[in-house]
Amino acid sequence: MCVLNSPKAYSRVLARDGGQLQLQIPREEISSVQMYSDRSGEVFNELHQPAVRTLWKSVNLELKHPAKATFLTSQSASQIIEILGHEVTPSWIQYRINSVETAFTVPRILKKM
């Protein structure tokens, strides 16, 4: 499991994809990534900037089976979402998401995500 922490991110509706949401996180705004695993005992690692910048390579990824995730910002209660794919550029990490819950609204500017 990976936990991304960012003081600021953005959201937008993708009109061409039937209203799917896209979360846009500037790479330099990711303050830390916490990684957890229990495959070979408890493993925990936390990376901070600038080490975080090298975690993602520039790639587009479409998921055959959406991955479930918890979405949490300081502006709203936690929500369960599906990650449909992501795109990584030199400046951005962008996730295409769908909500699992019916009453899901995302502000344009996300704080403390």
C-alpha positions, 0 to 999 in steps of 0.5 A, a space after each residue: 500500500 502506498 500513501 501519497 501526501 500532497 499539500 495541493 492537487 487539482 481535479 477536473 472532469 474529463 468530458 470526453 470520458 463520460 464525466 470521469 474525474 482526473 486527479 492532477 498532482 504536481 510532482 514537486 507538490 508531493 511532500 512524502 510517500 509512505 509505503 507499507 507491505 506485509 509480504 515478508 513481515 512488516 515493512 515500512 518506508 517513507 520517502 520525502 522530496 527530492 527522493 519522491 520525484 524519482 519514484 514514477 517514470 513517464 508512462 501511461 497505464 490503463 488498468 484492466 481491473 480498477 484498483 480501489 483506493 481511499 481518497 481523503 482531503 482536508 475539505 471532505 470526508 474519506 471516499 472510496 474510489 476506483 483508479 482506472 489508470 494514470 499518466 505520469 509526465 515530467 511535471 504531473 502525476 494524473 489519476 483517472 478515477 470513478 467514485 464507488 460512492 454515490 454522493 462524491 464531489 471533489 473541489 477543483 483545488 484539493 488541499 492536504 490530500 
